[in-house]
Amino acid sequence: MKQLFKYITGRPVALASLIVIAAIYIVMIFAEFFAPYSATASFSEDTFHPANIELTSKGLKVREFRVLESTTWHYAKVKDLRHDLKFFVHGHKYKVLGIIPCDLHLFGTKPDLNGSQYPVFLIGADNLGRDLFSRIVYGSRISLTIGFIASAVSL
Protein backbone atom coordinates (compact mmCIF):
# COMPACT_ATOMS: atom_id res chain seq x y z
CA MET A 1 0.00 0.00 0.00
CA LYS A 2 2.87 2.33 0.83
CA GLN A 3 4.45 1.63 -2.57
CA LEU A 4 1.17 2.38 -4.35
CA PHE A 5 0.81 5.68 -2.48
CA LYS A 6 4.41 6.62 -3.32
CA TYR A 7 3.86 5.63 -6.98
CA ILE A 8 0.71 7.76 -7.33
CA THR A 9 2.05 10.81 -5.49
CA GLY A 10 5.19 10.72 -7.64
CA ARG A 11 3.17 11.02 -10.83
CA PRO A 12 0.97 14.13 -11.04
CA VAL A 13 -1.18 12.80 -13.90
CA ALA A 14 -1.94 9.62 -11.94
CA LEU A 15 -2.83 11.69 -8.87
CA ALA A 16 -5.12 13.98 -10.88
CA SER A 17 -6.79 10.94 -12.47
CA LEU A 18 -7.33 9.36 -9.06
CA ILE A 19 -8.93 12.56 -7.77
CA VAL A 20 -11.26 12.78 -10.79
CA ILE A 21 -12.29 9.12 -10.51
CA ALA A 22 -12.87 9.50 -6.76
CA ALA A 23 -15.07 12.57 -7.39
CA ILE A 24 -17.08 10.70 -10.03
CA TYR A 25 -17.62 7.77 -7.67
CA ILE A 26 -18.75 10.14 -4.89
CA VAL A 27 -21.29 11.70 -7.27
CA MET A 28 -22.42 8.17 -8.22
CA ILE A 29 -22.89 7.08 -4.61
CA PHE A 30 -24.82 10.21 -3.65
CA ALA A 31 -26.70 10.60 -6.97
CA GLU A 32 -29.97 11.55 -5.27
CA PHE A 33 -28.28 14.58 -3.67
CA PHE A 34 -26.37 15.77 -6.75
CA ALA A 35 -29.23 15.29 -9.23
CA PRO A 36 -32.00 17.89 -8.89
CA TYR A 37 -34.70 15.37 -9.94
CA SER A 38 -35.15 11.62 -10.03
CA ALA A 39 -34.16 9.84 -13.23
CA THR A 40 -37.81 9.28 -14.14
CA ALA A 41 -39.21 12.72 -13.22
CA SER A 42 -40.85 14.14 -16.32
CA PHE A 43 -41.89 17.70 -17.12
CA SER A 44 -44.34 17.02 -19.95
CA GLU A 45 -44.59 20.66 -21.05
CA ASP A 46 -40.81 21.04 -21.26
CA THR A 47 -39.85 18.48 -23.90
CA PHE A 48 -36.56 19.23 -25.69
CA HIS A 49 -36.05 22.15 -23.28
CA PRO A 50 -32.64 23.83 -23.70
CA ALA A 51 -30.22 24.37 -20.82
CA ASN A 52 -31.51 27.31 -18.80
CA ILE A 53 -28.76 28.34 -16.37
CA GLU A 54 -27.14 31.72 -16.96
CA LEU A 55 -24.30 33.52 -15.24
CA THR A 56 -25.35 37.14 -14.74
CA SER A 57 -23.88 40.07 -12.82
CA LYS A 58 -26.25 39.12 -9.99
CA GLY A 59 -25.11 35.48 -9.85
CA LEU A 60 -26.43 32.24 -11.30
CA LYS A 61 -29.98 32.50 -12.62
CA VAL A 62 -32.44 30.06 -14.16
CA ARG A 63 -33.98 31.63 -17.26
CA GLU A 64 -37.56 30.80 -18.23
CA PHE A 65 -38.24 29.63 -21.77
CA ARG A 66 -41.49 29.32 -23.71
CA VAL A 67 -42.28 27.15 -26.73
CA LEU A 68 -42.66 29.19 -29.91
CA GLU A 69 -43.78 26.31 -32.09
CA SER A 70 -44.73 22.92 -30.67
CA THR A 71 -44.07 20.96 -33.88
CA THR A 72 -40.40 21.96 -34.14
CA TRP A 73 -39.87 22.65 -30.41
CA HIS A 74 -38.30 26.06 -30.89
CA TYR A 75 -37.91 27.82 -27.56
CA ALA A 76 -37.53 31.51 -26.81
CA LYS A 77 -36.19 33.17 -23.68
CA VAL A 78 -38.77 35.04 -21.65
CA LYS A 79 -37.41 38.55 -21.18
CA ASP A 80 -36.61 39.52 -17.58
CA LEU A 81 -38.12 36.34 -16.13
CA ARG A 82 -35.37 34.67 -14.15
CA HIS A 83 -35.27 32.60 -10.98
CA ASP A 84 -32.40 32.49 -8.51
CA LEU A 85 -30.38 29.29 -8.63
CA LYS A 86 -29.95 28.22 -5.02
CA PHE A 87 -27.67 25.62 -3.51
CA PHE A 88 -28.82 23.10 -0.91
CA VAL A 89 -32.54 23.37 -1.67
CA HIS A 90 -35.38 21.10 -0.62
CA GLY A 91 -36.94 18.97 -3.35
CA HIS A 92 -38.40 15.51 -3.78
CA LYS A 93 -37.84 13.02 -0.97
CA TYR A 94 -35.26 10.23 -1.21
CA LYS A 95 -33.16 8.04 1.06
CA VAL A 96 -29.40 8.54 1.39
CA LEU A 97 -27.75 5.15 0.75
CA GLY A 98 -31.26 3.68 0.90
CA ILE A 99 -31.46 4.28 4.67
CA ILE A 100 -31.63 7.92 5.79
CA PRO A 101 -34.70 9.91 4.60
CA CYS A 102 -33.80 13.29 3.13
CA ASP A 103 -35.07 15.92 0.68
CA LEU A 104 -31.97 18.13 0.30
CA HIS A 105 -30.47 18.59 -3.19
CA LEU A 106 -27.28 20.34 -4.32
CA PHE A 107 -29.04 22.94 -6.48
CA GLY A 108 -32.49 24.03 -7.61
CA THR A 109 -34.93 26.93 -7.49
CA LYS A 110 -37.04 28.11 -4.60
CA PRO A 111 -40.82 27.63 -4.87
CA ASP A 112 -42.77 30.69 -6.00
CA LEU A 113 -45.92 32.04 -4.32
CA ASN A 114 -48.12 29.22 -5.72
CA GLY A 115 -45.67 26.60 -4.41
CA SER A 116 -44.42 25.51 -7.84
CA GLN A 117 -40.76 25.41 -8.83
CA TYR A 118 -39.45 26.24 -12.27
CA PRO A 119 -37.30 23.29 -13.38
CA VAL A 120 -33.53 23.64 -13.66
CA PHE A 121 -32.10 22.00 -16.77
CA LEU A 122 -28.31 22.05 -16.47
CA ILE A 123 -27.82 20.26 -19.81
CA GLY A 124 -31.38 20.34 -21.15
CA ALA A 125 -34.34 17.95 -21.37
CA ASP A 126 -35.08 14.97 -23.59
CA ASN A 127 -38.15 14.20 -25.71
CA LEU A 128 -40.20 13.30 -22.61
CA GLY A 129 -39.17 16.36 -20.59
CA ARG A 130 -36.74 14.47 -18.33
CA ASP A 131 -33.67 16.32 -17.05
CA LEU A 132 -30.60 15.03 -18.92
CA PHE A 133 -28.16 15.85 -16.10
CA SER A 134 -30.19 13.81 -13.60
CA ARG A 135 -30.41 10.89 -16.01
CA ILE A 136 -26.64 10.96 -16.65
CA VAL A 137 -25.88 11.02 -12.91
CA TYR A 138 -28.22 8.09 -12.23
CA GLY A 139 -26.97 6.23 -15.31
CA SER A 140 -23.39 6.54 -14.09
CA ARG A 141 -24.25 4.10 -11.32
CA ILE A 142 -24.62 1.21 -13.73
CA SER A 143 -21.61 2.10 -15.89
CA LEU A 144 -19.22 2.69 -13.01
CA THR A 145 -20.40 -0.39 -11.10
CA ILE A 146 -19.81 -2.61 -14.14
CA GLY A 147 -16.33 -1.11 -14.60
CA PHE A 148 -15.49 -1.58 -10.92
CA ILE A 149 -16.69 -5.21 -10.88
CA ALA A 150 -14.85 -6.01 -14.11
CA SER A 151 -11.63 -4.55 -12.70
CA ALA A 152 -12.06 -6.41 -9.42
CA VAL A 153 -12.68 -9.74 -11.19
CA SER A 154 -9.64 -9.28 -13.43
CA LEU A 155 -7.36 -8.93 -10.41
MODELLER restraints for C-alpha pairs under 7 A, 6 or more apart:
rsr = mdl.restraints
at = mdl.atoms
rsr.add(forms.Gaussian(group=physical.xy_distance, feature=features.Distance(at['CA:8:A'], at['CA:14:A']), mean=5.63, stdev=0.5))
rsr.add(forms.Gaussian(group=physical.xy_distance, feature=features.Distance(at['CA:8:A'], at['CA:15:A']), mean=5.51, stdev=0.5))
rsr.add(forms.Gaussian(group=physical.xy_distance, feature=features.Distance(at['CA:9:A'], at['CA:15:A']), mean=6.00, stdev=0.5))
rsr.add(forms.Gaussian(group=physical.xy_distance, feature=features.Distance(at['CA:27:A'], at['CA:34:A']), mean=6.53, stdev=0.5))
rsr.add(forms.Gaussian(group=physical.xy_distance, feature=features.Distance(at['CA:28:A'], at['CA:137:A']), mean=6.49, stdev=0.5))
rsr.add(forms.Gaussian(group=physical.xy_distance, feature=features.Distance(at['CA:28:A'], at['CA:140:A']), mean=6.17, stdev=0.5))
rsr.add(forms.Gaussian(group=physical.xy_distance, feature=features.Distance(at['CA:28:A'], at['CA:141:A']), mean=5.43, stdev=0.5))
rsr.add(forms.Gaussian(group=physical.xy_distance, feature=features.Distance(at['CA:31:A'], at['CA:137:A']), mean=6.01, stdev=0.5))
rsr.add(forms.Gaussian(group=physical.xy_distance, feature=features.Distance(at['CA:31:A'], at['CA:138:A']), mean=6.02, stdev=0.5))
rsr.add(forms.Gaussian(group=physical.xy_distance, feature=features.Distance(at['CA:32:A'], at['CA:94:A']), mean=6.80, stdev=0.5))
rsr.add(forms.Gaussian(group=physical.xy_distance, feature=features.Distance(at['CA:33:A'], at['CA:104:A']), mean=6.48, stdev=0.5))
rsr.add(forms.Gaussian(group=physical.xy_distance, feature=features.Distance(at['CA:33:A'], at['CA:105:A']), mean=4.60, stdev=0.5))
rsr.add(forms.Gaussian(group=physical.xy_distance, feature=features.Distance(at['CA:33:A'], at['CA:106:A']), mean=5.88, stdev=0.5))
rsr.add(forms.Gaussian(group=physical.xy_distance, feature=features.Distance(at['CA:34:A'], at['CA:105:A']), mean=6.12, stdev=0.5))
rsr.add(forms.Gaussian(group=physical.xy_distance, feature=features.Distance(at['CA:34:A'], at['CA:106:A']), mean=5.25, stdev=0.5))
rsr.add(forms.Gaussian(group=physical.xy_distance, feature=features.Distance(at['CA:35:A'], at['CA:105:A']), mean=7.00, stdev=0.5))
rsr.add(forms.Gaussian(group=physical.xy_distance, feature=features.Distance(at['CA:35:A'], at['CA:133:A']), mean=6.97, stdev=0.5))
rsr.add(forms.Gaussian(group=physical.xy_distance, feature=features.Distance(at['CA:35:A'], at['CA:134:A']), mean=4.71, stdev=0.5))
rsr.add(forms.Gaussian(group=physical.xy_distance, feature=features.Distance(at['CA:35:A'], at['CA:137:A']), mean=6.56, stdev=0.5))
rsr.add(forms.Gaussian(group=physical.xy_distance, feature=features.Distance(at['CA:36:A'], at['CA:105:A']), mean=5.94, stdev=0.5))
rsr.add(forms.Gaussian(group=physical.xy_distance, feature=features.Distance(at['CA:36:A'], at['CA:107:A']), mean=6.34, stdev=0.5))
rsr.add(forms.Gaussian(group=physical.xy_distance, feature=features.Distance(at['CA:36:A'], at['CA:108:A']), mean=6.30, stdev=0.5))
rsr.add(forms.Gaussian(group=physical.xy_distance, feature=features.Distance(at['CA:36:A'], at['CA:134:A']), mean=6.49, stdev=0.5))
rsr.add(forms.Gaussian(group=physical.xy_distance, feature=features.Distance(at['CA:37:A'], at['CA:134:A']), mean=6.01, stdev=0.5))
rsr.add(forms.Gaussian(group=physical.xy_distance, feature=features.Distance(at['CA:38:A'], at['CA:134:A']), mean=6.49, stdev=0.5))
rsr.add(forms.Gaussian(group=physical.xy_distance, feature=features.Distance(at['CA:39:A'], at['CA:134:A']), mean=5.63, stdev=0.5))
rsr.add(forms.Gaussian(group=physical.xy_distance, feature=features.Distance(at['CA:39:A'], at['CA:135:A']), mean=4.78, stdev=0.5))
rsr.add(forms.Gaussian(group=physical.xy_distance, feature=features.Distance(at['CA:39:A'], at['CA:138:A']), mean=6.28, stdev=0.5))
rsr.add(forms.Gaussian(group=physical.xy_distance, feature=features.Distance(at['CA:40:A'], at['CA:130:A']), mean=6.76, stdev=0.5))
rsr.add(forms.Gaussian(group=physical.xy_distance, feature=features.Distance(at['CA:41:A'], at['CA:130:A']), mean=5.94, stdev=0.5))
rsr.add(forms.Gaussian(group=physical.xy_distance, feature=features.Distance(at['CA:42:A'], at['CA:128:A']), mean=6.38, stdev=0.5))
rsr.add(forms.Gaussian(group=physical.xy_distance, feature=features.Distance(at['CA:42:A'], at['CA:129:A']), mean=5.10, stdev=0.5))
rsr.add(forms.Gaussian(group=physical.xy_distance, feature=features.Distance(at['CA:42:A'], at['CA:130:A']), mean=4.59, stdev=0.5))
rsr.add(forms.Gaussian(group=physical.xy_distance, feature=features.Distance(at['CA:43:A'], at['CA:129:A']), mean=4.61, stdev=0.5))
rsr.add(forms.Gaussian(group=physical.xy_distance, feature=features.Distance(at['CA:43:A'], at['CA:130:A']), mean=6.20, stdev=0.5))
rsr.add(forms.Gaussian(group=physical.xy_distance, feature=features.Distance(at['CA:44:A'], at['CA:128:A']), mean=6.17, stdev=0.5))
rsr.add(forms.Gaussian(group=physical.xy_distance, feature=features.Distance(at['CA:44:A'], at['CA:129:A']), mean=5.26, stdev=0.5))
rsr.add(forms.Gaussian(group=physical.xy_distance, feature=features.Distance(at['CA:45:A'], at['CA:129:A']), mean=6.94, stdev=0.5))
rsr.add(forms.Gaussian(group=physical.xy_distance, feature=features.Distance(at['CA:46:A'], at['CA:129:A']), mean=5.00, stdev=0.5))
rsr.add(forms.Gaussian(group=physical.xy_distance, feature=features.Distance(at['CA:47:A'], at['CA:125:A']), mean=6.08, stdev=0.5))
rsr.add(forms.Gaussian(group=physical.xy_distance, feature=features.Distance(at['CA:47:A'], at['CA:126:A']), mean=5.93, stdev=0.5))
rsr.add(forms.Gaussian(group=physical.xy_distance, feature=features.Distance(at['CA:47:A'], at['CA:127:A']), mean=4.95, stdev=0.5))
rsr.add(forms.Gaussian(group=physical.xy_distance, feature=features.Distance(at['CA:47:A'], at['CA:128:A']), mean=5.35, stdev=0.5))
rsr.add(forms.Gaussian(group=physical.xy_distance, feature=features.Distance(at['CA:47:A'], at['CA:129:A']), mean=3.99, stdev=0.5))
rsr.add(forms.Gaussian(group=physical.xy_distance, feature=features.Distance(at['CA:48:A'], at['CA:73:A']), mean=6.70, stdev=0.5))
rsr.add(forms.Gaussian(group=physical.xy_distance, feature=features.Distance(at['CA:48:A'], at['CA:124:A']), mean=6.98, stdev=0.5))
rsr.add(forms.Gaussian(group=physical.xy_distance, feature=features.Distance(at['CA:48:A'], at['CA:125:A']), mean=5.03, stdev=0.5))
rsr.add(forms.Gaussian(group=physical.xy_distance, feature=features.Distance(at['CA:48:A'], at['CA:126:A']), mean=4.98, stdev=0.5))
rsr.add(forms.Gaussian(group=physical.xy_distance, feature=features.Distance(at['CA:48:A'], at['CA:127:A']), mean=5.28, stdev=0.5))
rsr.add(forms.Gaussian(group=physical.xy_distance, feature=features.Distance(at['CA:48:A'], at['CA:129:A']), mean=6.41, stdev=0.5))
rsr.add(forms.Gaussian(group=physical.xy_distance, feature=features.Distance(at['CA:49:A'], at['CA:124:A']), mean=5.45, stdev=0.5))
rsr.add(forms.Gaussian(group=physical.xy_distance, feature=features.Distance(at['CA:49:A'], at['CA:125:A']), mean=4.93, stdev=0.5))
rsr.add(forms.Gaussian(group=physical.xy_distance, feature=features.Distance(at['CA:50:A'], at['CA:124:A']), mean=4.51, stdev=0.5))
rsr.add(forms.Gaussian(group=physical.xy_distance, feature=features.Distance(at['CA:50:A'], at['CA:125:A']), mean=6.55, stdev=0.5))
rsr.add(forms.Gaussian(group=physical.xy_distance, feature=features.Distance(at['CA:51:A'], at['CA:121:A']), mean=5.06, stdev=0.5))
rsr.add(forms.Gaussian(group=physical.xy_distance, feature=features.Distance(at['CA:51:A'], at['CA:122:A']), mean=5.29, stdev=0.5))
rsr.add(forms.Gaussian(group=physical.xy_distance, feature=features.Distance(at['CA:51:A'], at['CA:123:A']), mean=4.86, stdev=0.5))
rsr.add(forms.Gaussian(group=physical.xy_distance, feature=features.Distance(at['CA:51:A'], at['CA:124:A']), mean=4.21, stdev=0.5))
rsr.add(forms.Gaussian(group=physical.xy_distance, feature=features.Distance(at['CA:52:A'], at['CA:62:A']), mean=5.48, stdev=0.5))
rsr.add(forms.Gaussian(group=physical.xy_distance, feature=features.Distance(at['CA:52:A'], at['CA:63:A']), mean=5.22, stdev=0.5))
rsr.add(forms.Gaussian(group=physical.xy_distance, feature=features.Distance(at['CA:52:A'], at['CA:120:A']), mean=6.63, stdev=0.5))
rsr.add(forms.Gaussian(group=physical.xy_distance, feature=features.Distance(at['CA:52:A'], at['CA:121:A']), mean=5.71, stdev=0.5))
rsr.add(forms.Gaussian(group=physical.xy_distance, feature=features.Distance(at['CA:52:A'], at['CA:122:A']), mean=6.57, stdev=0.5))
rsr.add(forms.Gaussian(group=physical.xy_distance, feature=features.Distance(at['CA:53:A'], at['CA:60:A']), mean=6.81, stdev=0.5))
rsr.add(forms.Gaussian(group=physical.xy_distance, feature=features.Distance(at['CA:53:A'], at['CA:61:A']), mean=5.73, stdev=0.5))
rsr.add(forms.Gaussian(group=physical.xy_distance, feature=features.Distance(at['CA:53:A'], at['CA:62:A']), mean=4.63, stdev=0.5))
rsr.add(forms.Gaussian(group=physical.xy_distance, feature=features.Distance(at['CA:53:A'], at['CA:63:A']), mean=6.24, stdev=0.5))
rsr.add(forms.Gaussian(group=physical.xy_distance, feature=features.Distance(at['CA:53:A'], at['CA:122:A']), mean=6.30, stdev=0.5))
rsr.add(forms.Gaussian(group=physical.xy_distance, feature=features.Distance(at['CA:54:A'], at['CA:60:A']), mean=5.73, stdev=0.5))
rsr.add(forms.Gaussian(group=physical.xy_distance, feature=features.Distance(at['CA:54:A'], at['CA:61:A']), mean=5.24, stdev=0.5))
rsr.add(forms.Gaussian(group=physical.xy_distance, feature=features.Distance(at['CA:54:A'], at['CA:62:A']), mean=6.22, stdev=0.5))
rsr.add(forms.Gaussian(group=physical.xy_distance, feature=features.Distance(at['CA:54:A'], at['CA:63:A']), mean=6.85, stdev=0.5))
rsr.add(forms.Gaussian(group=physical.xy_distance, feature=features.Distance(at['CA:55:A'], at['CA:61:A']), mean=6.34, stdev=0.5))
rsr.add(forms.Gaussian(group=physical.xy_distance, feature=features.Distance(at['CA:60:A'], at['CA:84:A']), mean=6.59, stdev=0.5))
rsr.add(forms.Gaussian(group=physical.xy_distance, feature=features.Distance(at['CA:60:A'], at['CA:85:A']), mean=5.60, stdev=0.5))
rsr.add(forms.Gaussian(group=physical.xy_distance, feature=features.Distance(at['CA:61:A'], at['CA:82:A']), mean=6.01, stdev=0.5))
rsr.add(forms.Gaussian(group=physical.xy_distance, feature=features.Distance(at['CA:61:A'], at['CA:83:A']), mean=5.54, stdev=0.5))
rsr.add(forms.Gaussian(group=physical.xy_distance, feature=features.Distance(at['CA:61:A'], at['CA:84:A']), mean=4.77, stdev=0.5))
rsr.add(forms.Gaussian(group=physical.xy_distance, feature=features.Distance(at['CA:61:A'], at['CA:85:A']), mean=5.14, stdev=0.5))
rsr.add(forms.Gaussian(group=physical.xy_distance, feature=features.Distance(at['CA:62:A'], at['CA:82:A']), mean=5.46, stdev=0.5))
rsr.add(forms.Gaussian(group=physical.xy_distance, feature=features.Distance(at['CA:62:A'], at['CA:83:A']), mean=4.96, stdev=0.5))
rsr.add(forms.Gaussian(group=physical.xy_distance, feature=features.Distance(at['CA:62:A'], at['CA:84:A']), mean=6.15, stdev=0.5))
rsr.add(forms.Gaussian(group=physical.xy_distance, feature=features.Distance(at['CA:62:A'], at['CA:85:A']), mean=5.96, stdev=0.5))
rsr.add(forms.Gaussian(group=physical.xy_distance, feature=features.Distance(at['CA:62:A'], at['CA:120:A']), mean=6.53, stdev=0.5))
rsr.add(forms.Gaussian(group=physical.xy_distance, feature=features.Distance(at['CA:63:A'], at['CA:77:A']), mean=6.96, stdev=0.5))
rsr.add(forms.Gaussian(group=physical.xy_distance, feature=features.Distance(at['CA:63:A'], at['CA:81:A']), mean=6.37, stdev=0.5))
rsr.add(forms.Gaussian(group=physical.xy_distance, feature=features.Distance(at['CA:63:A'], at['CA:82:A']), mean=4.56, stdev=0.5))
rsr.add(forms.Gaussian(group=physical.xy_distance, feature=features.Distance(at['CA:63:A'], at['CA:83:A']), mean=6.49, stdev=0.5))
rsr.add(forms.Gaussian(group=physical.xy_distance, feature=features.Distance(at['CA:64:A'], at['CA:77:A']), mean=6.10, stdev=0.5))
rsr.add(forms.Gaussian(group=physical.xy_distance, feature=features.Distance(at['CA:64:A'], at['CA:78:A']), mean=5.58, stdev=0.5))
rsr.add(forms.Gaussian(group=physical.xy_distance, feature=features.Distance(at['CA:64:A'], at['CA:81:A']), mean=5.95, stdev=0.5))
rsr.add(forms.Gaussian(group=physical.xy_distance, feature=features.Distance(at['CA:64:A'], at['CA:82:A']), mean=6.03, stdev=0.5))
rsr.add(forms.Gaussian(group=physical.xy_distance, feature=features.Distance(at['CA:65:A'], at['CA:75:A']), mean=6.07, stdev=0.5))
rsr.add(forms.Gaussian(group=physical.xy_distance, feature=features.Distance(at['CA:65:A'], at['CA:76:A']), mean=5.42, stdev=0.5))
rsr.add(forms.Gaussian(group=physical.xy_distance, feature=features.Distance(at['CA:65:A'], at['CA:77:A']), mean=4.52, stdev=0.5))
rsr.add(forms.Gaussian(group=physical.xy_distance, feature=features.Distance(at['CA:65:A'], at['CA:78:A']), mean=5.44, stdev=0.5))
rsr.add(forms.Gaussian(group=physical.xy_distance, feature=features.Distance(at['CA:66:A'], at['CA:75:A']), mean=5.47, stdev=0.5))
rsr.add(forms.Gaussian(group=physical.xy_distance, feature=features.Distance(at['CA:66:A'], at['CA:76:A']), mean=5.49, stdev=0.5))
rsr.add(forms.Gaussian(group=physical.xy_distance, feature=features.Distance(at['CA:66:A'], at['CA:77:A']), mean=6.55, stdev=0.5))
rsr.add(forms.Gaussian(group=physical.xy_distance, feature=features.Distance(at['CA:66:A'], at['CA:78:A']), mean=6.66, stdev=0.5))
rsr.add(forms.Gaussian(group=physical.xy_distance, feature=features.Distance(at['CA:67:A'], at['CA:73:A']), mean=6.29, stdev=0.5))
rsr.add(forms.Gaussian(group=physical.xy_distance, feature=features.Distance(at['CA:67:A'], at['CA:74:A']), mean=5.86, stdev=0.5))
rsr.add(forms.Gaussian(group=physical.xy_distance, feature=features.Distance(at['CA:67:A'], at['CA:75:A']), mean=4.49, stdev=0.5))
rsr.add(forms.Gaussian(group=physical.xy_distance, feature=features.Distance(at['CA:67:A'], at['CA:76:A']), mean=6.45, stdev=0.5))
rsr.add(forms.Gaussian(group=physical.xy_distance, feature=features.Distance(at['CA:68:A'], at['CA:74:A']), mean=5.46, stdev=0.5))
rsr.add(forms.Gaussian(group=physical.xy_distance, feature=features.Distance(at['CA:68:A'], at['CA:75:A']), mean=5.47, stdev=0.5))
rsr.add(forms.Gaussian(group=physical.xy_distance, feature=features.Distance(at['CA:68:A'], at['CA:76:A']), mean=6.44, stdev=0.5))
rsr.add(forms.Gaussian(group=physical.xy_distance, feature=features.Distance(at['CA:83:A'], at['CA:109:A']), mean=6.66, stdev=0.5))
rsr.add(forms.Gaussian(group=physical.xy_distance, feature=features.Distance(at['CA:84:A'], at['CA:109:A']), mean=6.19, stdev=0.5))
rsr.add(forms.Gaussian(group=physical.xy_distance, feature=features.Distance(at['CA:85:A'], at['CA:107:A']), mean=6.83, stdev=0.5))
rsr.add(forms.Gaussian(group=physical.xy_distance, feature=features.Distance(at['CA:85:A'], at['CA:108:A']), mean=5.76, stdev=0.5))
rsr.add(forms.Gaussian(group=physical.xy_distance, feature=features.Distance(at['CA:85:A'], at['CA:109:A']), mean=5.25, stdev=0.5))
rsr.add(forms.Gaussian(group=physical.xy_distance, feature=features.Distance(at['CA:86:A'], at['CA:107:A']), mean=5.54, stdev=0.5))
rsr.add(forms.Gaussian(group=physical.xy_distance, feature=features.Distance(at['CA:86:A'], at['CA:108:A']), mean=5.53, stdev=0.5))
rsr.add(forms.Gaussian(group=physical.xy_distance, feature=features.Distance(at['CA:86:A'], at['CA:109:A']), mean=5.70, stdev=0.5))
rsr.add(forms.Gaussian(group=physical.xy_distance, feature=features.Distance(at['CA:87:A'], at['CA:106:A']), mean=5.36, stdev=0.5))
rsr.add(forms.Gaussian(group=physical.xy_distance, feature=features.Distance(at['CA:87:A'], at['CA:107:A']), mean=4.22, stdev=0.5))
rsr.add(forms.Gaussian(group=physical.xy_distance, feature=features.Distance(at['CA:87:A'], at['CA:108:A']), mean=6.52, stdev=0.5))
rsr.add(forms.Gaussian(group=physical.xy_distance, feature=features.Distance(at['CA:88:A'], at['CA:104:A']), mean=6.01, stdev=0.5))
rsr.add(forms.Gaussian(group=physical.xy_distance, feature=features.Distance(at['CA:88:A'], at['CA:105:A']), mean=5.31, stdev=0.5))
rsr.add(forms.Gaussian(group=physical.xy_distance, feature=features.Distance(at['CA:88:A'], at['CA:106:A']), mean=4.65, stdev=0.5))
rsr.add(forms.Gaussian(group=physical.xy_distance, feature=features.Distance(at['CA:88:A'], at['CA:107:A']), mean=5.57, stdev=0.5))
rsr.add(forms.Gaussian(group=physical.xy_distance, feature=features.Distance(at['CA:89:A'], at['CA:104:A']), mean=5.63, stdev=0.5))
rsr.add(forms.Gaussian(group=physical.xy_distance, feature=features.Distance(at['CA:89:A'], at['CA:105:A']), mean=5.43, stdev=0.5))
rsr.add(forms.Gaussian(group=physical.xy_distance, feature=features.Distance(at['CA:89:A'], at['CA:106:A']), mean=6.63, stdev=0.5))
rsr.add(forms.Gaussian(group=physical.xy_distance, feature=features.Distance(at['CA:89:A'], at['CA:107:A']), mean=5.96, stdev=0.5))
rsr.add(forms.Gaussian(group=physical.xy_distance, feature=features.Distance(at['CA:89:A'], at['CA:108:A']), mean=5.98, stdev=0.5))
rsr.add(forms.Gaussian(group=physical.xy_distance, feature=features.Distance(at['CA:90:A'], at['CA:103:A']), mean=5.36, stdev=0.5))
rsr.add(forms.Gaussian(group=physical.xy_distance, feature=features.Distance(at['CA:90:A'], at['CA:104:A']), mean=4.62, stdev=0.5))
rsr.add(forms.Gaussian(group=physical.xy_distance, feature=features.Distance(at['CA:90:A'], at['CA:105:A']), mean=6.09, stdev=0.5))
rsr.add(forms.Gaussian(group=physical.xy_distance, feature=features.Distance(at['CA:91:A'], at['CA:103:A']), mean=5.39, stdev=0.5))
rsr.add(forms.Gaussian(group=physical.xy_distance, feature=features.Distance(at['CA:91:A'], at['CA:104:A']), mean=6.22, stdev=0.5))
rsr.add(forms.Gaussian(group=physical.xy_distance, feature=features.Distance(at['CA:91:A'], at['CA:105:A']), mean=6.48, stdev=0.5))
rsr.add(forms.Gaussian(group=physical.xy_distance, feature=features.Distance(at['CA:92:A'], at['CA:103:A']), mean=5.59, stdev=0.5))
rsr.add(forms.Gaussian(group=physical.xy_distance, feature=features.Distance(at['CA:93:A'], at['CA:102:A']), mean=5.76, stdev=0.5))
rsr.add(forms.Gaussian(group=physical.xy_distance, feature=features.Distance(at['CA:93:A'], at['CA:103:A']), mean=4.33, stdev=0.5))
rsr.add(forms.Gaussian(group=physical.xy_distance, feature=features.Distance(at['CA:94:A'], at['CA:101:A']), mean=5.84, stdev=0.5))
rsr.add(forms.Gaussian(group=physical.xy_distance, feature=features.Distance(at['CA:94:A'], at['CA:102:A']), mean=5.51, stdev=0.5))
rsr.add(forms.Gaussian(group=physical.xy_distance, feature=features.Distance(at['CA:94:A'], at['CA:103:A']), mean=6.00, stdev=0.5))
rsr.add(forms.Gaussian(group=physical.xy_distance, feature=features.Distance(at['CA:95:A'], at['CA:101:A']), mean=4.28, stdev=0.5))
rsr.add(forms.Gaussian(group=physical.xy_distance, feature=features.Distance(at['CA:95:A'], at['CA:102:A']), mean=5.68, stdev=0.5))
rsr.add(forms.Gaussian(group=physical.xy_distance, feature=features.Distance(at['CA:96:A'], at['CA:102:A']), mean=6.70, stdev=0.5))
rsr.add(forms.Gaussian(group=physical.xy_distance, feature=features.Distance(at['CA:108:A'], at['CA:120:A']), mean=6.15, stdev=0.5))
rsr.add(forms.Gaussian(group=physical.xy_distance, feature=features.Distance(at['CA:109:A'], at['CA:117:A']), mean=6.17, stdev=0.5))
rsr.add(forms.Gaussian(group=physical.xy_distance, feature=features.Distance(at['CA:109:A'], at['CA:118:A']), mean=6.61, stdev=0.5))
rsr.add(forms.Gaussian(group=physical.xy_distance, feature=features.Distance(at['CA:110:A'], at['CA:117:A']), mean=6.24, stdev=0.5))
rsr.add(forms.Gaussian(group=physical.xy_distance, feature=features.Distance(at['CA:111:A'], at['CA:117:A']), mean=4.53, stdev=0.5))
rsr.add(forms.Gaussian(group=physical.xy_distance, feature=features.Distance(at['CA:121:A'], at['CA:131:A']), mean=5.90, stdev=0.5))
rsr.add(forms.Gaussian(group=physical.xy_distance, feature=features.Distance(at['CA:122:A'], at['CA:133:A']), mean=6.22, stdev=0.5))
rsr.add(forms.Gaussian(group=physical.xy_distance, feature=features.Distance(at['CA:123:A'], at['CA:132:A']), mean=5.99, stdev=0.5))
rsr.add(forms.Gaussian(group=physical.xy_distance, feature=features.Distance(at['CA:123:A'], at['CA:133:A']), mean=5.78, stdev=0.5))
rsr.add(forms.Gaussian(group=physical.xy_distance, feature=features.Distance(at['CA:124:A'], at['CA:131:A']), mean=6.18, stdev=0.5))
rsr.add(forms.Gaussian(group=physical.xy_distance, feature=features.Distance(at['CA:124:A'], at['CA:132:A']), mean=5.81, stdev=0.5))
rsr.add(forms.Gaussian(group=physical.xy_distance, feature=features.Distance(at['CA:125:A'], at['CA:131:A']), mean=4.66, stdev=0.5))
rsr.add(forms.Gaussian(group=physical.xy_distance, feature=features.Distance(at['CA:125:A'], at['CA:132:A']), mean=5.34, stdev=0.5))
rsr.add(forms.Gaussian(group=physical.xy_distance, feature=features.Distance(at['CA:126:A'], at['CA:132:A']), mean=6.48, stdev=0.5))
